[in-house]
């Protein structure tokens, strides 16, 4: 055990929840300030972990391990007592996602100024959601991962269903049903792995599953059995990512949830699926993953093209961005499926890049919606004349989303496709059509909103104040920083991804 820094990071939002318990529910100003300030401590601790992470070491860092659960029950195959430890630690993947979570959470808390009522309940659920997200990425134990994963579902359900728009309850229940089914499948896989290996620790499971094929056959963990577990993981995490056709619930959430929650959902929660595919799919079942890599890449291309085609015909900008998320998650899939270091780095770059870009775009949509009451593209023409700063950030977000060089979207797409061209050039060539379509639907939507004749409902609205567009400025800074200096991420990811892709027969 090196420190308790990760535990402090995960549970630091509890301070805000405890303070809110003693604040009168009618005191809006104090509640909103407490809610915002409560996200600054985990943000500071996440930066501390990021800065303190040693890029030259492959091993887990900031590790914590304590005896947690100990029942005297014999697992079926392991021959040990029911012992589960409290395991935390970070590698190159998780340290980046912890920082992304803290940044987006703080900016979403700032955007929560638009919430109109019941602020106390809102911010308590918001901070509980942040605890769950931080815990997911810091966990090094299947049970702990699953508990934090479930913690993210409960507050998200209420935040959508209580503070969303017209069809909020339908969106909330759709979210809960789909993700609940995915969680059930995930739990079954985790239980099977524990009963077989006798441990829930990620490192211990990797060691168990890396034994010789002959030994795994004797342990009733043959190739077909492992492949079945991997496919089950793909389905469970594919709901979260989401993978077409498991995506319909996500579209409702992106349209009906309040803007700050959509910032978190698109920016962070969807990325749990990608993180799980890398951590469990590639990490636990590398040989089996290689066998189905083509089909995963094919699903990625379908995601990319389907999302882009459907986004092109939408007239609601929220739906354009929702289908854009489906499309961009396809790039994550093809990067992972390439099983090359370049492609996997591209997938992780896309995870971070899309987290920042989608948060920026949904923030701008929320800002516009608060003033106009609409997100219909045809009703928002001429925005640049009345809200030039807001329109400028919208244009920046659009250009980043279509992959303009010098922004984070470009480097992620370039590396993901570079990896896929090395292993599956035909699929990669087909997938590049999605990049062209992305430019088409993004430019169509953004330019229609930004320029042209000013629509009647925009004539009397005022430009956002500095405090309102400050989150957009911060997100823009990180988008450009990663675009012009990608080494800030690649140095963190290199050793972890190199270890994951080594020995797959597709190493770049």
Order of alpha helices (4+ residues) and beta strands (2+ residues): alpha-alpha-alpha-beta-beta-alpha-alpha-alpha-alpha-alpha-alpha-alpha-alpha-alpha-alpha-alpha-alpha-alpha-alpha-alpha-alpha-alpha-alpha-alpha-alpha
